[in-house]
Amino acid sequence: MNDFTTLPDLALRTHGGSVVAASDESFAERENLIRPGPPGFQAHTFGAKGQVYDGWETRRRREPGHDWAVVRLGVPGVVRGVVIDTAWFRANHPAHASVEAAEVTGHPTAAELAGAEWEEIVPRAALTGDAEHRFTVTGERRRTHVRLNIFPDGGVARLRVHGEARPDLTVYDGLGLDLAALENGGLVTGCSDGFYSPPGNVIAPGLARHQAEGWETARRRDGGNDWLVIRLAGPGVIRLAEIDTTNLLFNAPAAVSLRGTADGRTWTELLPRTPLLPDTRHRFRLADAPVTTHVRVDVFPDGGLARVRLHGLLHRP
């Protein structure tokens, strides 16, 4: 993909990310770095520490060194690009920033991470205030943590770490799992339309809290239907499909169907066209489903889905 921001944000809080440590957070909390949505701002809102910012802001340094924050990715994976957003920080942004990454197994503490083998993935670069800075990342190494370094201090509103999920699925050996889930390595690879909200939302962790956290298309006027394609976490056999229209009270599809493929050419019906209800978690058992790598979800004629779950077993030849 040319635009790496179309890939999932592996660090996003709602994807399980966490800011596990920071050198300082005197003015604004480090957790804001990975919050979903664009940064907000309301002028002349002062607390005991000064203007309230929707971001991470450190004190003014009076000694050598620089500030940093370590983020545990919610979904380990290969990083394709990083966005450092200084929105609303107009005279208190860092002069420069860099990003490092590491792969650390298990559940390391902040102290253990300090001694990890870190590799620079975004070299030190100049930043401007109130701006979104995009950096393409090369390399195929799997990452579990990133470290944002800012020089010497200041505020950053958001850190986005876009990439391809590479979770450790050996923990599911002999067990079932959601083959479509982002956290297991699923990816939406195509869709007909994403006018109101992106299709990748349907495989995000957890439940959608409102319509914008699902996928919703424009109203169709051409007699066709909308669709999306999900690349599964790996070749697998789907046993149960969950089609969730929660929060979609007046814009749920009238019906849905599922087809699967293992070679990209031959598509097999997994679920025939089946009526849907608004604001409902539908569960459908799938009998005699073949080994599948990709699933096409067709909705008729248009509308939205909160989540798509495809539970089954990985196929081990």
N, C-alpha and C positions, 0 to 999 in steps of 0.2 A: 504494500500500500504506500502510495506517495505521501499521503497526509497521515502521519503517525497518530494524530489525535483521534482518528476514527477507531483506533485500537483501545481496549479497556485501560482504565487508569488502575494500575496494579496497587497503588498506594492508598486509594480512596478509603475513607473511614467506613463507608457502608459496604465496602468489599472486604473489610476486616483489617485494614491498615491501622497502625498505631505509631505515634511519635514517642519512642521509648526513652529518649534522653535528649537534653539540650544543654548548651553551655550557660544559657541565661534566658529568662523570659520575663524580665522585669516589667515591661510595659504591656505586653499582650501574649497570651498563652500559646505555647507551641502546638497544641492540639488543633488550632485553627488552620494550620497548614494543609491538612488533608480533608477538611470538611467538604461535603458535596455542595455544588452550586457556586455561582459567582460570588465574590466578596461583596459585602454590603458596607455602607458608610452613612453616617448621619452626622453632619457638622455640629459643632458646639455641644457635643455630648461628652462631658468631662467627668471622670471618676477621680479617686484619690491619687491615681498615678498619672493622670493626664487624659488626653483625648482617647476615647475608646476606639480601637481598631479591630476589624474582623481579619486578623492575621497574626503572625508571630513577630514581636518586636523586642529587641534587646536594649539594654541600657547603652549610654555613650561610654565607649571604652576610654580609659585613661592610662592603660598599660599596654604593652606589646601583645600581639596575638590577634585572634579572630574568633568569631562566634560560629556555632555549628548546631545542627539538629540531626538526630538519627531516626530514620523511619523504618519500621518493619513492614514489608510489603504484605498486604492482606492476601495477595495471590502471588507466590513466587513465579518468576518467569524471566524471559529474555526482554530486556529493555530496548525499545526502539526509539524513544524520544522522551525528552524532559521539558516541562514548561515551568519556568520560574516567573511568577506573576507578582509584580509590585503594586498592584491596584491600590489607589488611594494613598500610598506612601510617596509623597511628592517632594519632601525635603528631608526625609528621614530614612530613605532607602539605602541599601548597601552600595558601595562603589563597584564592587565586583563579587562574583560568586563562582563556585565550582561544585561539582557533584562527584562523589565516589560511590562505589557499589561493592558488595561482598556477598558471598554465599556461605552461610553458617547454618549447620544442621542443628536439629533439636530446638530447645527453647532457651537461647542464650540470654544472660543478664546484660545490663548496660556495661558492667565492668568487663565481661567477657568479650563484648563487641568492640570495646576500645582496643583490645589486642588482636582483633581479626585482621585478615589479609585484605586490605582495601585497595581497589583499583580505580583510578580516575576514569570516569566515562564522559564527563563534561569538563574540559579544561577551564581554567580561570578566565572569565569573560566579564566585560564591562556591563553594568546594568544602568538603566535609566528609571526614573521615578514614574509611577502610575502607568506601567507598561507590561505587556505580556511578552516574555522572551522565550523563544522556542529553540531547542537544541536537538538535532538528530544524533542518535547514538548508534554506533556500529558494534559488531561483535555478536557472538552466539552463546556467550556464557550465561548460565542460569544465575539469577540473583535472588536473594531473600531480604536484603537490607540495602538502603541507600543512605548516604550522609551528605547533607547540604551544608556547604561551608560558605559563610558570607564574610566579606572583608570591608572594613574591620568589624562593623556592627550595623544595626538598623532593623528595618522591617520588611518582611515578605508576606504577602497575603496568602498565596497558595503555591503548593508544589504538586505538580502532576507528573506521574511516572507511567507513561504509556508503553504497552508491550504485549507480548504473547504469553499466556499462562503456561507454566511448566511445573505443575504440582507433582508431588510424590504420590503416585497412586498405588504403591505397593502396600500401603496400609489397608487397602480394600481387597487384597487377595482373598479369594473365597467368599467375598461379601458383595452385596448389591450396592449400587450407587446411582446418583443422578448423572447420567451420561451427558446431559446437555449443560450442566452447571458450569459457569465461568470458573468457579473455584476449583473445579476438577479438570479444567482444560478445554471446556467447550467454547465455541466462538461463533457468533453470527457472521456469516461470510457474504450474505447478500439479502436484499429485500426490495420490494416493489416501491415502498414509500415510507418515509419517516418524518412526515411534515410536523407533527406535534411533539413527538418524543422519539428517541432513537430505539431501534429494534433490539440492540444489545441489552437493554434493560430487562428483557424477559428471562434472561438466564442469570441475573444478578442474585446474590445471596439474600435470604430473608424474604419477607413479604413486602409488597408495595404498599406504602403508606397513603398514597394518593395517585391520581391518574398520571401525573407527570413522571412517576417512577416506573411506569410500564411503557408499552409501545402503542402509539396511536397514529393512525393514518388520516389523510384528508378524505373528504367525502368523494366517492367515485361517481362519475356521471357518464362512464363510457361502456357500461355493461360488463366489465371485467371483474376481477377480484384481486385482493392484496395477498402477499405472501412473504415469507422469510425462509432462509436456509440456515440450519445450524450444523456446524461441524462438531461431531461428538468428541468427547475426551479421548476416545480410542474406538477401534472396531468393537461393537458390542451387540447384544441382543436385548431389545427393549421389551419389558414385560408390562409396564404401567405408564400411561401418559396422563399427566395432569395439565389441564388447560384452565387457567385461572383468569376470570374476568372481574376480580374484586375491584371495587371503586368505579367500575364502568357501568353506570346506571342507565344511560341513554345512548351509549355509543359502543356497546359490545357488538361483535359480529353476530349475524344470525346463525352461522354454522361454521364448522371447521373440518378439515381433513388432513391426514398425515400420509406422506410417502417417504420411503427410504431408499438409499442406494449404497452400494459398496464399491462401485467402479465409476460413478459419475455419469454413466450412460443409461443403465437400466434401473428404472424406478419401480418399486413395489408398493402397493397400497398397504399401509399399516392400520389406518383408521378411515373408513369411508366417511363421506360427508355426513356430519352429525350435528343436530341442532345444539345451540348454546343458549344459556340464560345470562342475563346481566348479573353482575356482582355475585358470582358463584365460582367456587372451586370445583371443577368437573374432573372426575377420575375415570379413566377408561382402561380396562384390562385388554392387552393385545395378545392374541393367540397366534402361535406359530410364526412369529416375526423372524425374518432372516437376520444374519449378521449385517450390520449397517454401520456406515461411517458418517453419513450425512442424512439429515431429515429436513424435508420441505413441509412447512406449516402453511396451509392455505386457509385464509379466512374469507367468508362470503357475506356481503360483497366487500366490506371494509370495516373499519372500527379499531378497537384496541384490545390488547391482552396485557394482563398484569404480569403473569409469569407462565413459562412453559417448563415443565419438569418431565424428563424422560428417564424413568427408573429402570434399571436392568443390570446386566452383568457384562463385564469386559470379556471379550473373546480372546482366549489364550490358545493359539494354534498348537 
